[in-house]
Amino acid sequence: MNGKLLIVEDEPIVALDLQQELESFGCEVVALAQSADEALMAVEECQPDLALMDLHIIGSLDGIQTARLLRDAYQLPSIFLTAYSDDATIARAVREMPYGYLTKPFQTRELKATLQVALHKAKVDAGLRKAHGKISSTVDGMHEALLTVTLAGDIQFMNSAAERMIGHTREHATGCHIREIVDLRDTRNRPVSVPARHGLGSPIEEFGLTLNLAGRVSMLVDMAISPFSDSAGVQTGYVITLRKADERVRSQAVEETFNATDLFELAPMAMVQLDSTGHIVRVNQALVRESGVPEESLVGRTLTGLSMDPDPRIAGKLMHKLLQGGATVTTTRPLVSN
């Protein structure tokens, strides 16, 4: 058995006896303290894994209060040691969730078993806190706004991106109904809310919603809602993610432009594209290949002008294909100069 232990005991002889017994188990006693102040300083300097806490120590705080302080400030668990086993003392001690409770005088076997269980639990809990910290850092590092809400729609958590996007701190938002914090509207300006209680069994997505922001310009967002359940499989709430839609809209526009360009350029038939004034905007490779006329000799001209061109390839072969319907002519808006 190994572990770094802090003994908080105001009787020096008892503390030294306990130290010798703990070291015989293979543990390291990193500090002895007689009061809450000494215990706090010892934790700062030595960073123990576990405290063995006598309930009656010197100073303004007793052992139960000191254990609460160490737990809240440093996540340090305690085993309570006491000569008192009355109901009131035990009830106070239990509320602080100790890792063990031993009544003096205790047997070596009891101490060793309690210590072994407590050190194992402390190691597991420390690992869980570390993993939770990594998850929290990851969630806070997300670009998307993330919120968790109860089935009734009350906000339980929101990450940093949600704070920035919505304009409320998580401290202010936690416990509020999502309608009080997030004003989402659909394309008809109707309020969008979390699904009704037990109303969502699988994830859904909604695109192009308007997020209204107090004192700021509204933004276009996409929303995803997923139900989540507890360890028993009972649905307890929803995870909501919001992301700015401008990047998606830009990507879709670029993709649509590329698709249209690809269709025009790769079409097997000869094609020209005209603007609304009848001037050629572009021609595809099939037309260039079949007519033998370079693109720069055609762009900017009208079909009437081509029919009068002295080059027989243009006035003859190319115009013949256009007049015979061998090429597809499309129209577009006039080009705008920058």
Secondary structure by P-SEA (a helix, b strand, c coil): cbbbbbbbcccaaaaaaaaaaaaaaccccccccccaaaaaaaaaccccccccccccccccccaaaaaaaaaaaccbbbbbbcccccaaaaaaaaaacccccccccccaaaaaaaaaaaaaaaaaaaaaaaaaaaaaaaaaaccbbbbbbccccccccccaaaaaaacccccccccccccccccccccccccccccccccccbbbbbcbbbbbbccbbbbbbbbbbbbbbcccccccbbbbbbccaaaaaaaaaaaaaaaaaaaaaacccbbbbbccccccccccaaaaaaacccccccccccaaaaaaccccccccaaaaaaaaccbbbbbbcccccc
